[in-house]
Amino acid sequence: MLKLLLRLIQVIIFLLILAFALKNTDDVALKFFLDWEWRAPLILVLLVALMLGALLGVLACTPKLFSQRRELNLFRQRQAASTPSQRNNKPTPDTAPPDEAPPADHVRL
C-alpha cells in the first residue's frame, strides 16, 4: 500500500513538472558580456540553472567530504593498530573490578 502511495506521489510530481515545462516554452534571451546572447526555451534555461546550482553545491561540499574521509581512514588505521584488549574494551587484570562487592550495609566514612 505504501509503495502504491509513493508511486502515486511520484506520478503527480512528474505531471506537475511536465505541465510547468509545457507552459514555459517561450524563448528567452540571456545576455552576457561582450554582447553575447543565448536564446533558449525558458524551461531549458531553468533546468540549466538548477543543474549548475546543484553542481556548485556538490563542489562546495567536496573539500569537507575528503577531509572527513581522510580522518575516518586515519581512525580506522589507528583502531587496527591498537592491541586486541584495547580494541575489544576488555579490562586488563589490573583494571578489572573486584570479584565481590562490599555488603549493602557497609558504609565507608
C-alpha positions, 0 to 999 in steps of 0.5 A: 500500500505504501509503495502504491502511495509513493508511486502515486506521489511520484506520478503527480510530481512528474505531471506537475513538472511536465505541465510547468515545462509545457507552459514555459516554452517561450524563448528567452534571451540571456545576455552576457558580456561582450554582447553575447546572447543565448536564446533558449526555451525558458524551461531549458534555461531553468533546468540549466540553472538548477543543474549548475546550482546543484553542481556548485553545491556538490563542489562546495561540499567536496573539500569537507567530504575528503577531509572527513574521509581522510580522518575516518581512514586515519581512525580506522588505521589507528583502531587496527593498530591498537592491541586486541584488549584495547580494541575489544574494551576488555579490562586488563587484570589490573583494571578489572573490578573486584570479584565481590562487592562490599555488603549493602550495609557497609558504609565507608566514612 
